[in-house]
């Protein structure tokens, strides 16, 4: 039987970032398990992968700031290509919601985030796909942009492996031994591993993994998000477009190479699975595009769906489980797992190695908060 100081379950962005930051702290006797043949298959590899630096939630804003510092000042030799571009992120609103812009811009600027107030003309000059009569203005986040998710995930894992951390794909967890009152072994389709510490970075399967250890699910819910790729117009120039979210009409569009991707920003509760796009959601985003933009959708070149997992209070769950010693949570990252992975990976690594972190009040993220809420 193999032995490891830490076993990480889940090879998506959560598990990969943790493995990387553990390796930077000299922790190398770690095995990362991914049940699929490719890390990041279900969620990380299906994300639109954008990062807006500002967030109205102060906890999420802290994560975004830490992560942006990492993306803008990458460690030497981290990646051969930039991880974040300078395309910016644009949030637009309908004319009846124009009053929201000034308030949001003022708040984000007060938080130290570079934000510009654009009127309807400026928005439509930058994103000519939008119909001017439906745009009341927008907020442009100049220091935000697209994240090269595959390069980021690969870099995390590459550097972790270089420091001795094992990454095992095709290894599904079949059981967790807690017979001695704490985690002592993890059983997989590739054999068993003696370990005093299991990290639950299983994403949509986080509650299912906890149940294998005998725990009662916390209520982490997978949500499906649908994305389509329609044919781009002949005049399409991707280099001048930022990721654009229409907050009022609830959809986003984003340049993707020589194509455009679009989503209705759906969050449909679903059981953990290999998510597939629903026909109604595909039709919905096609209708949104044709109604609120100058775009027509004669066909759909590609479509897919990914999973985003949320805890009941919408905050990540990071820390030691209050009921099962040796069981550590790194789950519930919602739709910001990629853009906040440097922060959450560092926080989780610090908690595992030293029991505390200076980056944030760890009690905000403790899984114990759900037990406290239930008892009160």
N, C-alpha and C positions, 0 to 999 in steps of 0.2 A: 504494500500500500504506500502511495506517495505521501509526503508530508510537506505542508506549507504553513508559513506563519499567517498568511491571509489568503482566502479564496474569494475572488470577485466573481459574482454570477451576473453575466450580461456584458456583451462586447460592443454595445452601442457607445454613444458619446459619453455617458455617465461613467461606465466602467473603464473606458479607454483613458479618459482624462484623469481619473483617480489613479490608474496604473502609472501614468506618466508622472504625476506629482509625488506618488510614493517613491518612484525610482529616483527622483531628484533629491529625496531625503535619505537615500541610501538603503531603502527597504527593497530587497530584491527577491526574497524567498516568498514570492507571490505567484499564484496561478489564476489566470483569468479564463473563465469558461464561457463559451458562446455556443449555443445549441445549433445555430444555423452554420452553414458552410462558409459564410462571409460575415464579418463583423458589421454591425450597423444596418442589418437587412430590413428590419421592420419600421423603424422610426427615423433614425439618423440619416439613413440613405435615401429617404423619401421627403425630406424637408425642403422648403423653399430657401432655407439657409440665409436669412437676412438678420441684421442686427441694428435695431434702432437704439441709440445710446440712452435716450431718455425714457423713463417710465414713471407714471404717476404714483405707483406703489413705492414707498421709500426703501423697502427691503429689496425689491427687484432692481431699483435704481442703484443700490450698493453693488449688487452682483454685476450689473451692466458696466459700472465704472471700473471695477477691478478687471473685468474681462476685456474691456476696450484698451486698457493699459497694456495688457498682455498682447492683444492682437496688433497694436501699433508699435510695440517694442518687443518683438519676438526674440527669444533667446537665440544666441548664435547657433547656426546650423540646424535650427528647428525645422525649417522647410526651405525647399529650393524656390518656392514661389510665394508671393504675398498671400496671407490668409484672408485679409479683408481688403476690399477695393475702396475707391473713393467715389462711388456712384451716388452716395447719399440715399436717404429714405424720405419719401414725400407722403404726408397724410393730407387728404383733401376732404372738404365738406361741401354739402349742398348749400345754396344761397340762404335757406332758412336757418342754417346752423352756423352762419358766418361769425356770429358773436362768440363762438367757442374758441376761435383762432387766437384772438388777442390774449385771452386768459391763459390758454395753454402755452403760447409762446413765452409769455411773461413768467410763468411758473418754471418752464424748462430752462430759460435763461438764468433765472434765480438759482437754479440747481447747478449752474455752471456748464450747461450743455449748449453747444453752438446751434441755434435754431433761428430760422429766418421766416418772416411772415410774408407769404406770397399772395398777391391778389389773383383774381380769376384769369386775367390776361397772362400773367407770369406762369401760372400753372399750365395753361393750355399751350403756351409756346414751348414749354419743356416737354409736355406730354400731349401731343396733338391728337391722340386717340380720344381724349375726353371731349364731350360736348360742352361748350362754354356756358350754355344756358343752365346747365345742371351743376356748375361749379361756383361756389361762393368764396373760394380761396383755399389756402393750404399752409401747412407747416413743413418746412424743409429742414431736415436734420443733416447738416453738411458733413459731420464727422462720422456718420453712420454709413452702412453699405452692405454689400453681399459678402458672405463668408464662403470660402472654398471648402465645403464640408468634407469632401473625399480626401483632400490634402490634409485637412486638420485631423481627421480621424486616423489617417495613415501615419501622420507625424507622431501623434500621441503613442500609437502602438509601436512604431519603429524605435522610438527612443526608450520606451519601456523594455522592449525586447533586448536592446543593446545593453541595458543594465542588468539583465538576467531574469527579468520577469517572463514567465511562460504564458503564451496565448494558445489556448486549445479550442479549435472550432469543431463543430459536430459533436459537442459534448453536452448532452442534456442532463440536468440534475434529476435524479429519480428518487432521492431520499436525503434527509438531513438527520444525523444522529444527535439527539439531545438527551439520551438516556441517563447521562450522569448529571443532569440538571443544567447543562450548558452545551453549546455547540462543540462537538468533538470530531465529527467526520462529515464529509459530503460524499454522497454516492452518485455516480454518473454512469452514462452509457459507455464510458471509456475507463471505468474503474473507480475506486474509492480514494479519497484523500483525507488523511488525518490533518485537522486544523483546529485551532482554538478560536478562529474568527472567520465568519462568513459575511461578506458584504452583499447586500441585496441591491444590485443595480440592474434588475431584470425588467425595468420599464413597465410595459403593460401587464407583465406577468408578476409584478412585485407582490401582490396579495396572494397569488397562487403559490409563490415560493415560500412566503411566510406560513401558509397553511401546511406545507410539507414539514415545517419545523414544529408544527403543533400550535401555531399562533392563530388568533382571531383576526381576520382581515381588517385593515384600517379604513377601507373604503376608497382606495386609489382606483380611479375609474379611467379606462382607456376611452379616448374620443377619436373618432375618425375625421380626417380632413381630406377633402377631395381636390385634386388639381387636374386641369386639362391643358393640352397644348393644341390650340387651333392654328391654322395656317397664318403666317404673318402677312400683312399687306405689302405690296410691291415697294412702297415708299418707306418702309420700316427701317429706322436707323437706331440699332440697339445701343450704340455708344453714348447717346445723349439722354437716355431714359433712366431715371432712378426707379427703384421699387416703389410702386404707388398703391396706397391703400385708400379706397373711398370709404371713409368711416360712416357717412350718412347712408350710403346705399349698400354697404356691407359686402364688398368684394375687393380683391386686389389683383393687380396685373404687374408682371415683372419681366424684363428682358432676360432671355436665357439663350446665349449664343445668338444664332440667327433666327430664333423663335421667340414666342411670347408664351408665358405660362399664366394661368389665371385660376382663381379659387373663390368660392363663395364664403370662405372662412367658416365652414361648417364645423361644428363640434358635436357630433352625434355619438352618444354613449353606445359602446359596443363591447362585446366580450373579447378578450385577448385572442387575436387571430392574425392570419396573413390578410390584411385588409384589402378589400377591393372597392372601387368606386361604385356608388349606387347610381342607378340610371336617373333618379329624380334629381340628385345633386348635380350630375353632369348637365342635365337639361336646365337646371336653375342657373348655373353660371353662364351657360350659353345665352340664356334669356337676359340676364343682367348685363352682359356685354353689349348685346344688340340694343337694349333699351336705353342705357345710360352713356354709351360711347358711340363713336362713329364706326365701330367695328362690326363686321358681319361674320358669322360663323358658318361657313358653307359645309365644313366637315371638322372632324377632330382627329388630329394626327396621332395623339397619344393621350392617355389618361391613367391616373393612378391614385391611390389613397395611402395615407400613412396614419400612424397612431400617435396621439399626444396624451400623456397620462397625468391626471390631476388628483391631488389630495382634496379632501372635503373643503379645506379652507384656502385652496389655490396656492399654497406655499409649498416649496420643496420639503421633503422629509429627510433629514440627515442626522444621524447620531445612533447611539446605542439603544437597542430595544429595551424597554423597561421590564419585560417579562422573561426574555430568553437571553441570558448572558452569552456573549460571543456572537450575537446576531446584530449586525450593523446595517442601518438603512441609508441608501442613497437613491431616492426615488421621488416620484411626483414632480418632475421638472416642468410639466406642462408644455407649452409651446415655445419655451425659451431655453431648452436644454443645450442647444448648440451654442447660442450666443452668450450663455452664462457658464459654459463648461470650465473656463479657466478659474472662475471664482469658486464654483461648487466643487471642482476637483481639488483645489487647494484647501478649502475648508474641510472637506472630508478627510484628506490626507493628514491635516493637522490634528483633527479630532482623534483619528486612529493612532497617530504616533505619540502625541503629547496630551491628549485628553481635553484640549481646549484650543480656541482659535482667537486671534486678535482681530480678525476681519469682520466679525459680526457677533452679536449676542447669540450664542449657540442655542439658548432656550427657545428662540423663535422657530428653530428648525427641528427641535427634539420631537421624536415620535411620541414621547410621553404626553405631549399636549393633548392628544386625542383621548387618552385615559383620563386626564384631568378634566377635560370638557364633559366627558360622560359622567364622571362622579359628581360634578357640580350641577 
